[in-house]
């Protein structure tokens, strides 16, 4: 199985979201719901990875981006299309809910 999840940080954030559809998971290692979300995002990435990018950004290691997007709770997922925020999802969601949200854009 090909791995579609991309780890990003402050340095490559803007380049990553610049083109196409990209779902960024703002997470933290210490966050229980974030750990629960990880296999759901892996399944989403494996199902939708040809149409979009699924990325993870550790809020503890990317303070600039976390601050710029006013991330105050994790997990928070932001869906981008060609560098523009098109949807924001806060909290744990199931695979079917995430698929419905991203297929509206991807």
URCORMO-V159182 format. One record per helix or strand. SS is the DSSP state (alpha for helix, beta for strand). FROM is the first residue (numbers start at 1). LEN is the number of residues. If there is no record, write none. Layout:
BEGIN
ss=SS from=FROM len=LEN
ss=SS from=FROM len=LEN
END
This chain:
BEGIN
ss=beta from=5 len=4
ss=alpha from=13 len=5
ss=beta from=21 len=7
ss=alpha from=32 len=17
ss=beta from=53 len=6
ss=alpha from=63 len=6
ss=beta from=76 len=6
ss=beta from=84 len=7
ss=alpha from=95 len=9
END
